[in-house]
Amino acid sequence: MTNIITISASYSTTSAGVVDLSPKTWGDVKDWYIKWDTLHVQFEGDEQWVEFAINSDASDGVDWKRPGHADIYEGEFEFKKELASSY
C-alpha cells in the first residue's frame, strides 16, 4: 500500500446580478444562455440575439465562461418565483 494519494476536487461559485429586460419581460423570451457574465436572449419574433451584462456580485477569480447551472427568477434580487432553469 502506498503513502501517496491523489485527490480530485470540483469547485463552483454562485453569484447573482440584475438585468432589466425593458420593455420586454421574461415571458417574451424564446431562448437564452449565459456566457462570460452576459445573458444572451432571443425574444419571440426576433431572429437577433440581445446581450445583457449581468455584472454579477462576485470577484474576478470566477471563471465566467459558462455556469454549470443557471436559474432565472422574477424581480430584483428576489428568489421566490423561478421562471426558467438551464437543467
N, C-alpha and C positions, 0 to 999 in steps of 0.2 A: 504494500500500500504506500502511496506517495504522500509527502508532506505538502506538495504544491497543488493548489486547486485553481480553477478558472471560474470567475463569477461574471455572468451576463445579466445586465440590468437595463430595463427600459424606463425612460423618464418622460413625463409630459408636463405641459404647462397649461393653465387655464387663464383666460383673460376675458375682459368684457369691454365693449365700446358701443357707442350710439350712432346710428345712421338715420338721417332724415330723408325719406323717400318722396317727399312732397314734390309735385301734387299727387303722386301715386301712393298706393297703400300696398301692404303685403298681399292683399287679395288680387292685385294686378300682376303679380309675379308669375311668369310661365316657368322659368328655370333659373337656377342660381348656383354659385360656388364661391369659395373663399380661397384666395391665394395672396401671399405677401401682405397680409393685414388689409386686404381690399376685398369688399363684397362686389362680386360681378353678377349683375342681374339682367335677365332678358324679360321684358314685360310682354304681356299678351298683346298680339297685334303688331309687335315691333320685331324686326329682324336684327337690329343692332343690340349689342351688349352695352350696358351702362355700368361704370365703375364708381363705387363709393368708398372713400377712405374710411376705415374703421377707427383708426387712431386708438388702438387698444391700450388699456391701462397697465401695461407690463414693461419690463426693462428691455434693453437692446440685446439681452442674452437669449432671447427667444428666436428660434428658427421659424420665421413667418411663412415659409413657402407653402406648406399645406397642413392644416389642422387634421388630427386623426378623426375628429368628430366636430360637428357644429350644430347648434340649436338656434332657432330664431324665435324670439319672444316679442309680444306686443308691448309697447310702452318704453319709456326711458328708464333704463336700469330696473325694470320690472321683470320678474321671472315667474309670473303666475300663469300666463296663457301662452303655451307653446304653439307656434304657427307652422313650424317645419323643423325637420331634423335630417341630417345627412346620412343617417342609417338607412 
